[in-house]
Amino acid sequence: MNEEILIVDDDTDICTSLAISLKDAGYACRTEHCPERVTKILQDNPSINILLLDIVFENSPLSGKDVLKSIQSLSHRIYTVMISGQSDMSDVVESIRLGAFNFLEKPVSLIKLKLILKNLTERMRLEELSGLAFADDLASYPMIGQSGPTTALRKLIQKYAGVDETVLITGESGTGKEVAAAHIHYKSSRGSRPFTALNTAAIPAELVESTLFGHVKGSFTGAVRDVPGAFRSADGGTLFLDEIGDMHAAVQTKVLRALQERKITPVGSAEEYPVNVRIIAATNRDLPLLIEKGLFREDLYYRINVLPLELLPLRKRRDDIIPLADFFLKQIASDKHFSEQAKSALIENEWKGNIRELKNFVTRTALLSESTEISVEGLSRGLAAKKPPGTEFFSETMPFAEAKHRLEALYIKAQLEKFGNNITKTAEALHMLPNNVSRKIKALGIKE
């Protein structure tokens, strides 16, 4: 078991008893009594991924909610379960809003705590296995820009948020489809429930069904425990299915059944589970064309395309380019800014990779710039750094296996950048299957 827990309570007896009980259950635990030290401990020990946190500390000006706020700046994700004997509903609501996973009252029920930890570890393993992303609030998905198309998009999102129907978001890669999906979710009646994002193209074909619907222990090689699956994990909330145009035909059939009957059956199980999930699907592919080719089910297309939403590429909403570039720049270097000539150059660029390409470019340029004002020349250095290495690679001497590995990684990375990090388009250009490209990315250690 990889979970390591930090128990924080000013009552030493509670810390000791919880640590003993959880260690007996197989968890690695350590304790702390001073809330002022928690953030530093978590920062220095990235292996700690679960925090049991008291909400009231009698001998400290800090509360558990203060600690929750401070750990949001950490580079790794911490899952927090709040514990208190002096709580009311406002504490619960505020803690969940700040990112707490769950809440327990004192005296702590070990049965309830172990059940919460079991559900939490299943969720963490599911994230690791399938690339699922669970967001806590809308702050994770800023929508930047005031152009006409973006203003119209906000209005349409507000309308769609009020209708509990499936949404199909279309648009080029990197246009912000997940951001739009998150805004629909958090502004809807499901906003307090999970928003679960799943990139179906990034999951190996043999794991897609298990990832979506779950599986039971022993149902296939490597199934060492029951896994609930994305539909059940998102129950009551929204499941965002990105790259749905790349979904295998057999899985399309089961997704259609789940939408129609609101029931799913885990792999290896005969038991059906009711699910209450809103589906928001997204694709950069032409689904009607895929239907003509027999690659996408027509009935599934009509089932998910109840509320259509098209996102325009960045070159068709150029008024958003500078607000986006400024936003990304401030995240990297708050003391830097673009010159007016540099802004004009940014606006004129085509940005074939859309917002994702712009963000990567601004990040690279900001790091390379030694001046507080980024000029056109500074942009040129960023563009030069974007080019793949040339002959300098071949001047190095190294074992052939290492050279082959590095060259393959450079080539795949360059092709991904060329196609805006779109795995499907990259695979088509290289005459490979998307799943094989995904495996290459992982095997070569390429960061997208």
C-alpha positions as CSV (number, residue, x, y, z in Angstrom):
1,M,0.0,0.0,0.0
2,N,1.6,3.3,-1.1
3,E,-0.6,5.7,1.0
4,E,1.2,7.6,3.8
5,I,-0.9,9.5,6.3
6,L,-0.1,12.6,8.4
7,I,-2.4,12.8,11.5
8,V,-2.6,16.4,12.9
9,D,-4.4,16.9,16.2
10,D,-3.4,18.8,19.4
11,D,-4.7,15.8,21.5
12,T,-1.8,13.4,21.7
13,D,-4.0,10.5,22.8
14,I,-6.1,10.8,19.6
15,C,-3.0,11.0,17.4
16,T,-1.5,7.9,19.0
17,S,-4.7,5.8,18.9
18,L,-5.5,6.7,15.3
19,A,-1.9,6.0,14.3
20,I,-1.9,2.6,16.0
21,S,-5.2,1.6,14.4
22,L,-4.3,2.7,10.9
23,K,-0.8,1.1,11.0
24,D,-2.5,-2.2,11.9
25,A,-4.7,-1.7,8.8
26,G,-1.5,-1.3,6.7
27,Y,-1.1,2.5,6.4
28,A,2.2,4.3,7.0
29,C,1.5,7.0,9.6
30,R,3.2,9.9,11.3
31,T,1.7,12.4,13.8
32,E,2.0,16.2,14.4
33,H,0.4,18.4,17.1
34,C,1.4,21.9,15.8
35,P,-0.6,23.2,12.8
36,E,2.1,25.7,12.0
37,R,4.5,22.9,11.0
38,V,2.1,21.0,8.7
39,T,2.8,22.8,5.4
40,K,6.6,22.4,5.9
41,I,6.3,18.7,6.8
42,L,4.2,18.1,3.6
43,Q,6.6,20.1,1.5
44,D,9.6,18.2,2.7
45,N,7.8,14.8,2.5
46,P,6.1,14.5,-0.9
47,S,5.4,10.8,-0.1
48,I,2.6,11.9,2.3
49,N,-0.6,12.1,0.3
50,I,-3.3,11.9,2.9
51,L,-3.9,14.3,5.8
52,L,-6.2,13.7,8.8
53,L,-6.6,17.2,10.1
54,D,-8.3,18.6,13.3
55,I,-10.3,21.7,12.6
56,V,-9.8,23.4,16.0
57,F,-6.5,23.8,17.8
58,E,-6.9,25.2,21.4
59,N,-3.3,26.4,21.7
60,S,-2.8,27.9,18.2
61,P,-4.2,30.9,16.4
62,L,-4.4,28.7,13.3
63,S,-7.4,26.5,12.5
64,G,-7.6,23.4,10.3
65,K,-9.2,25.6,7.6
66,D,-6.1,27.9,7.7
67,V,-3.9,24.8,7.1
68,L,-6.2,23.7,4.2
69,K,-5.6,27.1,2.6
70,S,-1.8,27.0,3.0
71,I,-1.4,23.5,1.5
72,Q,-3.1,24.5,-1.7
73,S,0.3,26.0,-2.9
74,L,2.1,22.6,-2.6
75,S,3.2,21.0,-5.9
76,H,1.7,17.6,-5.1
77,R,-1.9,16.7,-4.3
78,I,-2.9,16.2,-0.7
79,Y,-6.2,14.5,0.1
80,T,-7.6,15.8,3.4
81,V,-10.1,14.4,5.9
82,M,-11.2,16.9,8.5
83,I,-11.8,15.8,12.1
84,S,-13.5,17.9,14.8
85,G,-15.5,17.6,18.0
86,Q,-16.6,21.3,17.8
87,S,-18.0,21.4,14.3
88,D,-21.1,22.7,12.7
89,M,-22.5,22.6,9.2
90,S,-20.7,25.8,8.2
91,D,-17.4,24.1,9.1
92,V,-18.2,21.2,6.8
93,V,-19.2,23.3,3.9
94,E,-16.2,25.6,4.2
95,S,-13.8,22.7,4.5
96,I,-15.2,21.0,1.4
97,R,-15.0,24.2,-0.5
98,L,-11.4,24.5,0.4
99,G,-10.6,21.1,-0.9
100,A,-11.3,18.6,1.9
101,F,-12.2,15.1,0.7
102,N,-14.4,14.3,3.6
103,F,-15.3,15.2,7.2
104,L,-15.6,13.2,10.5
105,E,-16.8,14.1,13.9
106,K,-15.2,13.1,17.2
107,P,-15.2,10.6,18.7
108,V,-13.9,9.2,15.4
109,S,-15.5,6.0,14.3
110,L,-12.7,3.8,13.0
111,I,-15.1,1.9,10.8
112,K,-16.2,5.1,9.1
113,L,-12.6,6.3,8.9
114,K,-11.3,3.1,7.3
115,L,-14.2,3.2,4.8
116,I,-13.4,6.8,3.8
117,L,-9.7,5.8,3.4
118,K,-10.7,2.8,1.4
119,N,-12.8,4.9,-1.0
120,L,-10.0,7.5,-1.1
121,T,-7.3,5.0,-2.0
122,E,-9.5,3.5,-4.7
123,R,-10.0,6.9,-6.2
124,M,-6.2,7.6,-6.0
125,R,-5.4,4.3,-7.7
126,L,-8.0,5.0,-10.4
127,E,-6.4,8.4,-11.1
128,E,-3.0,6.8,-11.4
129,L,-4.2,3.9,-13.6
130,S,-6.3,5.8,-16.0
131,G,-5.3,9.5,-16.0
132,L,-8.5,10.5,-14.4
133,A,-8.5,14.1,-13.0
134,F,-10.7,15.1,-10.1
135,A,-11.1,18.8,-9.7
136,D,-12.2,20.5,-6.5
137,D,-13.6,23.8,-7.7
138,L,-13.9,26.2,-10.7
139,A,-10.6,28.0,-9.7
140,S,-8.8,25.1,-11.3
141,Y,-10.3,26.1,-14.7
142,P,-9.9,29.8,-15.4
143,M,-11.7,31.0,-18.5
144,I,-9.6,34.0,-19.8
145,G,-10.7,36.4,-22.5
146,Q,-13.3,39.0,-23.4
147,S,-13.6,38.5,-27.2
148,G,-17.0,38.3,-28.9
149,P,-16.8,34.5,-29.2
150,T,-15.7,34.0,-25.6
151,T,-18.5,36.3,-24.3
152,A,-21.0,34.3,-26.3
153,L,-19.5,31.0,-25.0
154,R,-20.0,32.2,-21.4
155,K,-23.7,32.9,-22.1
156,L,-24.2,29.5,-23.7
157,I,-22.4,27.7,-20.9
158,Q,-24.7,29.5,-18.4
159,K,-27.8,28.2,-20.3
160,Y,-26.4,24.7,-20.6
161,A,-25.6,24.6,-16.9
162,G,-29.3,25.0,-16.2
163,V,-30.3,21.9,-18.3
164,D,-29.3,18.5,-17.0
165,E,-28.6,16.9,-20.4
166,T,-25.6,15.6,-22.2
167,V,-23.3,18.1,-24.0
168,L,-21.0,17.5,-27.0
169,I,-18.1,20.0,-27.2
170,T,-16.2,20.1,-30.5
171,G,-13.2,22.1,-31.5
172,E,-9.5,21.8,-32.4
173,S,-7.0,20.4,-29.8
174,G,-6.0,23.0,-27.2
175,T,-9.1,25.2,-27.5
176,G,-10.1,24.7,-23.8
177,K,-12.8,22.0,-24.1
178,E,-12.2,20.7,-20.5
179,V,-12.4,24.3,-19.2
180,A,-15.8,24.7,-20.8
181,A,-17.0,21.4,-19.4
182,A,-15.9,22.3,-15.9
183,H,-17.7,25.6,-16.1
184,I,-20.9,23.8,-17.2
185,H,-20.6,21.4,-14.3
186,Y,-19.8,23.9,-11.5
187,K,-22.5,26.3,-12.5
188,S,-25.1,23.5,-12.6
189,S,-27.1,21.8,-9.8
190,R,-24.4,19.1,-9.7
191,G,-21.7,21.7,-8.9
192,S,-21.1,20.3,-5.4
193,R,-20.6,16.8,-6.6
194,P,-17.5,15.3,-8.4
195,F,-16.3,16.6,-11.8
196,T,-14.3,13.7,-13.3
197,A,-12.2,14.2,-16.4
198,L,-11.1,11.2,-18.5
199,N,-9.1,11.3,-21.7
200,T,-10.2,8.1,-23.4
201,A,-7.5,8.3,-26.1
202,A,-4.8,8.2,-23.4
203,I,-5.9,4.8,-22.0
204,P,-4.8,1.5,-23.6
205,A,-7.7,-0.1,-25.4
206,E,-7.7,-3.1,-23.1
207,L,-8.2,-0.9,-20.1
208,V,-10.9,1.5,-21.4
209,E,-13.9,-0.6,-20.4
210,S,-12.4,-1.3,-16.9
211,T,-11.6,2.4,-16.4
212,L,-15.1,3.5,-17.3
213,F,-17.2,0.8,-15.6
214,G,-14.8,-0.7,-13.1
215,H,-13.9,-4.3,-12.5
216,V,-13.9,-6.9,-9.8
217,K,-10.9,-8.6,-8.3
218,G,-9.6,-11.5,-10.4
219,S,-11.6,-10.5,-13.5
220,F,-8.3,-10.3,-15.5
221,T,-4.6,-10.5,-15.0
222,G,-3.5,-7.6,-12.8
223,A,-7.0,-7.1,-11.3
224,V,-5.8,-7.5,-7.7
225,R,-8.7,-5.5,-6.2
226,D,-12.2,-4.2,-7.0
227,V,-12.2,-0.8,-8.8
228,P,-15.4,1.2,-9.0
229,G,-14.7,2.9,-12.4
230,A,-15.3,6.4,-13.6
231,F,-19.1,6.2,-13.9
232,R,-19.5,5.2,-10.2
233,S,-16.7,7.6,-9.0
234,A,-18.6,10.5,-10.7
235,D,-22.0,9.4,-9.4
236,G,-24.2,12.4,-8.7
237,G,-21.8,14.6,-10.7
238,T,-20.4,15.0,-14.2
239,L,-18.2,12.7,-16.2
240,F,-16.2,14.5,-18.9
241,L,-15.2,12.1,-21.7
242,D,-12.5,13.7,-23.8
243,E,-11.4,12.4,-27.2
244,I,-14.6,10.4,-27.4
245,G,-14.1,10.1,-31.2
246,D,-11.2,7.7,-30.5
247,M,-13.3,5.3,-28.3
248,H,-13.4,1.6,-29.4
249,A,-16.6,0.5,-31.0
250,A,-17.3,-2.1,-28.4
251,V,-16.9,0.4,-25.6
252,Q,-19.2,2.9,-27.5
253,T,-22.0,0.3,-27.3
254,K,-21.6,0.0,-23.5
255,V,-21.4,3.8,-23.0
256,L,-24.7,4.1,-25.0
257,R,-26.3,1.5,-22.8
258,A,-25.1,3.2,-19.6
259,L,-26.6,6.5,-20.8
260,Q,-29.9,5.0,-21.8
261,E,-30.5,2.7,-18.8
262,R,-28.4,4.6,-16.2
263,K,-26.8,1.3,-15.1
264,I,-23.3,-0.1,-15.5
265,T,-21.9,-3.6,-15.0
266,P,-18.2,-3.8,-13.9
267,V,-15.9,-6.1,-15.9
268,G,-16.1,-9.6,-14.5
269,S,-19.3,-9.0,-12.6
270,A,-22.9,-10.0,-13.2
271,E,-24.2,-7.2,-10.8
272,E,-25.7,-4.0,-12.2
273,Y,-25.1,-0.7,-10.5
274,P,-27.4,2.3,-11.0
275,V,-25.5,5.5,-11.8
276,N,-26.6,9.2,-11.9
277,V,-24.1,10.9,-14.0
278,R,-24.2,13.8,-16.5
279,I,-22.0,13.2,-19.5
280,I,-20.1,15.9,-21.2
281,A,-18.2,14.6,-24.2
282,A,-15.6,16.3,-26.3
283,T,-13.7,15.6,-29.6
284,N,-11.5,17.3,-32.1
285,R,-12.6,14.9,-34.8
286,D,-15.4,15.1,-37.3
287,L,-17.9,12.6,-35.8
288,P,-20.4,12.6,-38.8
289,L,-17.5,11.7,-41.0
290,L,-16.5,8.9,-38.6
291,I,-20.1,7.7,-38.7
292,E,-20.0,7.5,-42.5
293,K,-16.8,5.4,-42.2
294,G,-18.4,3.1,-39.7
295,L,-16.1,4.2,-36.9
296,F,-18.6,5.8,-34.6
297,R,-22.1,4.8,-33.6
298,E,-24.7,7.1,-35.0
299,D,-27.1,6.4,-32.1
300,L,-24.4,7.3,-29.6
301,Y,-23.7,10.5,-31.5
302,Y,-27.4,11.6,-31.3
303,R,-27.5,10.6,-27.6
304,I,-24.5,12.8,-26.6
305,N,-25.2,15.7,-29.0
306,V,-28.3,17.0,-27.2
307,L,-26.6,20.3,-26.4
308,P,-23.8,21.0,-28.9
309,L,-21.0,23.5,-28.1
310,E,-18.3,24.5,-30.6
311,L,-15.1,26.1,-29.5
312,L,-13.4,28.3,-32.0
313,P,-9.6,28.1,-32.6
314,L,-7.5,30.9,-31.1
315,R,-6.8,32.4,-34.6
316,K,-10.6,33.2,-34.8
317,R,-10.7,35.0,-31.5
318,R,-7.5,37.0,-31.5
319,D,-8.8,39.4,-28.9
320,D,-8.2,36.7,-26.4
321,I,-4.5,36.1,-27.2
322,I,-3.0,39.0,-25.1
323,P,-5.2,38.4,-22.0
324,L,-4.2,34.7,-22.2
325,A,-0.5,35.5,-22.8
326,D,-0.5,38.0,-19.9
327,F,-2.2,35.4,-17.6
328,F,0.3,32.7,-18.4
329,L,3.2,35.1,-18.1
330,K,2.2,36.3,-14.6
331,Q,2.0,32.6,-13.5
332,I,5.7,32.2,-14.4
333,A,7.2,35.6,-13.8
334,S,5.1,38.3,-12.2
335,D,7.7,41.0,-12.8
336,K,7.8,40.6,-16.6
337,H,5.6,42.0,-19.3
338,F,5.4,42.0,-23.1
339,S,6.4,45.1,-25.2
340,E,3.7,46.5,-27.5
341,Q,5.6,45.1,-30.5
342,A,5.8,41.7,-28.9
343,K,2.0,41.8,-28.3
344,S,1.4,42.6,-32.0
345,A,3.6,39.6,-32.9
346,L,1.7,37.3,-30.6
347,I,-1.6,38.4,-32.1
348,E,-0.4,37.8,-35.7
349,N,0.9,34.3,-35.0
350,E,-1.4,31.4,-36.1
351,W,-1.2,29.3,-32.9
352,K,-2.1,26.0,-34.6
353,G,-1.9,24.4,-31.2
354,N,-4.3,27.0,-29.8
355,I,-4.2,27.8,-26.1
356,R,-2.0,24.9,-25.2
357,E,0.7,26.0,-27.7
358,L,0.4,29.6,-26.5
359,K,0.9,28.6,-22.9
360,N,3.9,26.5,-23.6
361,F,5.4,29.2,-25.7
362,V,4.9,31.9,-23.1
363,T,6.4,29.7,-20.4
364,R,9.5,28.9,-22.5
365,T,9.9,32.6,-23.5
366,A,9.6,33.8,-19.9
367,L,12.2,31.4,-18.6
368,L,14.7,32.4,-21.4
369,S,14.1,36.1,-21.1
370,E,16.7,38.0,-18.9
371,S,14.8,41.3,-19.1
372,T,11.6,42.4,-17.4
373,E,10.3,43.5,-20.8
374,I,9.9,40.8,-23.3
375,S,10.6,42.2,-26.8
376,V,10.1,40.8,-30.3
377,E,13.7,39.6,-30.0
378,G,12.8,37.8,-26.8
379,L,9.9,36.1,-28.7
380,S,12.4,35.0,-31.3
381,R,14.5,33.3,-28.7
382,G,11.4,31.4,-27.6
383,L,10.7,30.3,-31.1
384,A,14.3,29.2,-31.7
385,A,14.1,27.1,-28.5
386,K,11.0,25.5,-29.9
387,K,12.9,24.0,-32.8
388,P,14.2,20.4,-32.2
389,P,18.0,20.0,-31.7
390,G,20.0,19.8,-34.9
391,T,23.5,18.5,-35.5
392,E,24.7,19.1,-32.0
393,F,23.0,15.8,-31.0
394,F,25.1,13.8,-33.4
395,S,28.4,15.4,-32.1
396,E,27.9,13.6,-28.8
397,T,29.3,10.1,-28.2
398,M,27.2,7.7,-26.1
399,P,26.1,4.1,-26.0
400,F,24.0,3.3,-29.1
401,A,21.0,2.2,-27.1
402,E,21.0,5.5,-25.2
403,A,21.4,7.5,-28.4
404,K,18.5,5.6,-30.0
405,H,16.3,6.2,-26.9
406,R,17.1,10.0,-26.9
407,L,16.6,10.4,-30.6
408,E,13.3,8.6,-30.6
409,A,12.1,10.8,-27.7
410,L,13.2,14.0,-29.5
411,Y,11.4,12.9,-32.6
412,I,8.1,11.9,-30.9
413,K,8.2,15.1,-28.8
414,A,8.8,17.3,-31.9
415,Q,5.9,15.6,-33.7
416,L,3.6,16.1,-30.7
417,E,4.4,19.8,-30.7
418,K,3.8,20.0,-34.4
419,F,0.3,18.6,-34.0
420,G,-0.5,20.6,-30.8
421,N,0.0,17.6,-28.5
422,N,-2.9,15.9,-30.2
423,I,-2.2,12.2,-29.9
424,T,-4.7,11.1,-32.5
425,K,-3.4,13.5,-35.2
426,T,0.2,12.6,-34.4
427,A,-0.6,8.9,-34.6
428,E,-2.2,9.4,-38.0
429,A,0.8,11.3,-39.4
430,L,3.2,8.6,-38.1
431,H,1.0,5.7,-39.3
432,M,0.7,4.5,-35.7
433,L,-2.2,3.6,-33.5
434,P,-3.1,6.3,-30.8
435,N,-2.6,3.7,-28.1
436,N,0.9,2.9,-29.3
437,V,1.8,6.6,-29.3
438,S,0.5,6.9,-25.8
439,R,2.7,3.9,-24.8
440,K,5.7,5.5,-26.5
441,I,5.2,8.8,-24.6
442,K,5.1,6.9,-21.3
443,A,8.0,4.6,-22.1
444,L,10.2,7.5,-23.3
445,G,9.4,9.7,-20.4
446,I,8.1,12.5,-22.6
447,K,6.3,15.3,-20.7
448,E,3.3,16.7,-22.7
